[in-house]
Amino acid sequence: MSFGFDGVTVELGGKTAIEDVDLEVEPGAVTAVIGADGAGKTTTSRTLVGLLSPSQGTVRRPRTDAISYQPEAAGTWRDLTVTENLAFVARAHRLAVGSDRHWELLELTGLGPAADRLAGDLSGGMRQKLAVAMAMLPRPEMTVLDEPTTGLDPMSRAEVWRLLARAAGEGTAVLATTTYLNEAERASHVVVLDNGRVLAAGTAQSIRASFRGSLGVSATRPVSAPAWRRGNVWRVWAPDGPLPSGAQMVAPDLEDVVIAAALARRGAS
Amino acid sequence: MSGYLAETRVVSRRFVDNLAVDGVSISVSAGEIVGLVGANGAGKTTFIRMLLGLLRPDQGQVMLFGEAPTRTTRRRIGYLPQSLGLYEDLTVRQNLDFTARVFGVEPPLLDGDLASVGDRLVADLPLGLRRRAGFLAALSHGPDLLVLDEPTSGVGPLGRADLWETIHGAADAGAGVLVTTHHMDEAEQCDRLVLLSAGRAVAMGTVEEILAGKVTVEVTPVDTAADLTALESAGFPVLPTGAHLRLPGVSMASVRTIVGDDVGLVESRSSLEEAFMTLARDS
């Protein structure tokens, strides 16, 4: 069975944090929820794991002890060693401490040589890999990680996504949130949130294909069409008609698609 | 005397046993946007604090407008810290009046989204509006040099596009801009880049210059899991991307020895992120 949301709305302190969100988190796959600060990523995570209740809609999730949750920047105990962190999770799940699984995860994350170092002394990338290992340890049915890659260098980010893919390979349903749009390629399913609402959903490929109208490059800002700056040139968007004269047609990337969708929504509201 | 607005000459700074910045030399000219790109902990903020004169380098030299940093040079700089540098218990208007008085200039007009929130406390505003107010405060005295520490961190694509328009506007009007980011995809917004890894500048130049000659081997696997495991066990950097595996900075021949003859291999141009991985690994 698949986990996720059907039309979920969550109110926080009288404000709508997320509104009418659909979400599929399938066993064996990684779903990425992408959005800016305040878009509703943490609310989505906390609601999915049962820490918040929706005011509308249905949340599908496994029983609580089959869920792992790593909140943003808080998943590890900094004054415990790598080994102690993993042992703590094992005890919390009434599993054997120092089992084969423990060694397997140290191997998988490359944290073996750092097993006796305090989590607080690890680099950001290593600490996040430890957080993922802790989430994977009990082989949960669903694991939810809030911004596991924020601020990490590109190699560490890639390694974290590879670990998430590995967790999915063990049959876990994985949800990770991120602010990096270019990480969409690493997930099998993507939901882009904007101001608490779904702006785009699908695979990276299908979201790119959903672009409506024509996109051009122009050396100057056109007056008649929506445009946004990319370096020393402008992207010009013609949602319905032809591109303004002087604009060269280009294929939209994910960033363009999301900007256009946000502009369209802003225009409609 | 150099013609640069800002220049560092092999500056280094150590905190206890951590060499946060290690011999970094950069320059920023008028009208130019220089991007300092690196992960958290790469040394970006330490570097900026040295450039501003807030932190003394252990080694090397910082020059602002051709002289060592002083309070006079500080007047010609607009600095937007990551924390935005606003007083949360003052209103937007009070913050901007305060900044204007410090610099002895007229406070700026509040326009657009900010016009209706001038009397609200900064603490009560959403992050997007706070960031706009921070930008306005940093720009209000017409600085010659803008120093922006992660100005777009946590901002969505549309909000980022808006902020970059402001930054380009300042550069087009003649200001030099030094901006830090950990978003690789913002690099295209900069005229020149400095890639920072573990305190060191591992590459410098335009995006084109940095990407020149950088290749990534793209593998179309027959059995994804088996090929991934084999390549990782052989010590290759592997990035699963859609239906492919991408291996930055390796040779086709070396990949071929691992995956066998049935697997499709193509050599493609590296993305900036992939080039950064190769540079950081080889440095």
HADDOCK unambig.tbl for C-alpha pairs under 7 A between the chains (distance, minus, plus):
assign (segid A and resid 35 and name CA) (segid B and resid 156 and name CA) 6.24 0.50 0.50
assign (segid A and resid 36 and name CA) (segid B and resid 154 and name CA) 4.99 0.50 0.50
assign (segid A and resid 36 and name CA) (segid B and resid 155 and name CA) 4.84 0.50 0.50
assign (segid A and resid 36 and name CA) (segid B and resid 156 and name CA) 4.39 0.50 0.50
assign (segid A and resid 37 and name CA) (segid B and resid 154 and name CA) 4.79 0.50 0.50
assign (segid A and resid 37 and name CA) (segid B and resid 155 and name CA) 6.17 0.50 0.50
assign (segid A and resid 151 and name CA) (segid B and resid 39 and name CA) 5.44 0.50 0.50
assign (segid A and resid 151 and name CA) (segid B and resid 40 and name CA) 5.01 0.50 0.50
assign (segid A and resid 151 and name CA) (segid B and resid 182 and name CA) 6.32 0.50 0.50
assign (segid A and resid 152 and name CA) (segid B and resid 39 and name CA) 5.11 0.50 0.50
assign (segid A and resid 152 and name CA) (segid B and resid 40 and name CA) 6.03 0.50 0.50
assign (segid A and resid 153 and name CA) (segid B and resid 38 and name CA) 6.67 0.50 0.50
assign (segid A and resid 153 and name CA) (segid B and resid 39 and name CA) 4.41 0.50 0.50
assign (segid A and resid 154 and name CA) (segid B and resid 273 and name CA) 6.28 0.50 0.50
assign (segid A and resid 154 and name CA) (segid B and resid 277 and name CA) 6.53 0.50 0.50
assign (segid A and resid 155 and name CA) (segid B and resid 277 and name CA) 5.97 0.50 0.50
assign (segid A and resid 158 and name CA) (segid B and resid 239 and name CA) 6.29 0.50 0.50
assign (segid A and resid 179 and name CA) (segid B and resid 154 and name CA) 6.39 0.50 0.50
assign (segid A and resid 185 and name CA) (segid B and resid 241 and name CA) 5.49 0.50 0.50
assign (segid A and resid 185 and name CA) (segid B and resid 242 and name CA) 5.60 0.50 0.50
assign (segid A and resid 186 and name CA) (segid B and resid 240 and name CA) 6.46 0.50 0.50
assign (segid A and resid 186 and name CA) (segid B and resid 241 and name CA) 5.49 0.50 0.50
assign (segid A and resid 186 and name CA) (segid B and resid 242 and name CA) 6.49 0.50 0.50
assign (segid A and resid 228 and name CA) (segid B and resid 161 and name CA) 6.12 0.50 0.50
assign (segid A and resid 229 and name CA) (segid B and resid 161 and name CA) 6.26 0.50 0.50
assign (segid A and resid 229 and name CA) (segid B and resid 165 and name CA) 6.27 0.50 0.50
assign (segid A and resid 230 and name CA) (segid B and resid 188 and name CA) 6.91 0.50 0.50
assign (segid A and resid 230 and name CA) (segid B and resid 189 and name CA) 5.87 0.50 0.50
assign (segid A and resid 231 and name CA) (segid B and resid 188 and name CA) 5.44 0.50 0.50
assign (segid A and resid 231 and name CA) (segid B and resid 189 and name CA) 3.76 0.50 0.50
assign (segid A and resid 231 and name CA) (segid B and resid 190 and name CA) 6.33 0.50 0.50
assign (segid A and resid 255 and name CA) (segid B and resid 157 and name CA) 6.38 0.50 0.50
assign (segid A and resid 258 and name CA) (segid B and resid 157 and name CA) 6.84 0.50 0.50
assign (segid A and resid 259 and name CA) (segid B and resid 157 and name CA) 5.78 0.50 0.50
assign (segid A and resid 259 and name CA) (segid B and resid 158 and name CA) 4.96 0.50 0.50
assign (segid A and resid 262 and name CA) (segid B and resid 158 and name CA) 6.65 0.50 0.50
